Amino acid sequence: MLEVKDLYVNYGAVAAVQGMTLSAGKGKITLVLGANGAGKTTTLRAICGLQKPKSGTVTLDGKEIQGLKASKIVRRGLVMVPEGRRVFAPFSVEENLKLGGYTAKNRDTSTLDQVYETFPILLERRNGPAGLLSGGEQQMLAFGRALMSQADTILMDEPSMGLAPAVVDSVLQSARDIADSGKTVLMVEQNAEASLAVADYVFLVERGEVAYQGTAREAREDPALVRAFLGDAALSD
C-alpha cells in the first residue's frame, strides 16, 4: 500500500502541490487526472525522491519514505516509469532492461524471462538499439525496465504521451496487465477516456490538491465531472 498524506511541494516560492492526499493499493491501477499544472507529475517526483517535499508524509507498506534519496526508495520497492520513456537510445534493448535490474535483490535471469514473456516484442528486438524502437515499443521497454527492479509499486507518468492513437490502448492494457500481476500502479495521465477504461480508482486534482476521488467506473459514468477538470476534449460523447 502506498499512502500520501497532506503533501506540500514548492518550487521556490511557487506552491506546486498543496495538501495532496491519496493512496494506491496492490493489484489496482490508481489514476491521477488533472489539467496541466495541477501538480500531478510533481506529486510523483516527490513520492519517488526526485523532489523534496516541504511537508507531509509518504508511506510505503507502513514505512515513511518521504525525504529519502531516490536510490534508497527504489531499494524499498518503488520505481517510476518517467514521462517520455527516457530509454538509453544507443544501448540495446536487453542492456536497457539489465540496467533496470541493477538494484534488484535477485539478479538471476528469471525476471528478464518474465519481462520477455510479458512483452514478446522486446525479445524479438533484444539485440537492437533501443532508439530504433517505435514509441509504443519504447514505452513497453520502459515498463519492462521498471519490472526488472522487482519493485512492487510502480509510478507511471503519462505513459500514453506522444503515442499514436492506434497504440495507446495496447500500452495502457500493458499497464493493466502489470497491475493484475499483483503490482501497485499509480498512474498520471491526461488521456482520460483511455486511462479510465483500465483504471480502478481515480483522483481528480486541481491546483495541487485532490478535488474528487472515486472509482473509475463512477467517473466514466459522469463525463461532465471529468470535463469540469480537463475540458471538453477529455471524453468523447
Secondary structure by P-SEA (a helix, b strand, c coil): cbbbcbbbbbcccccccccccccccccbbbbbbbccccaaaaaaaaaaccccccbbbbbccccccccccaaaaaaaccccccccccccccccaaaaaaaaacccccccaaaaaaaaaacaaaaaacccccccccaaaaaaaaaaaaaaacccbbbbccccccccccaaaaaaaaaaaaaaabbbbbbbbcaaaaaaacccbbbbbccccccccccaaaaaacaaaaaaccccccccc
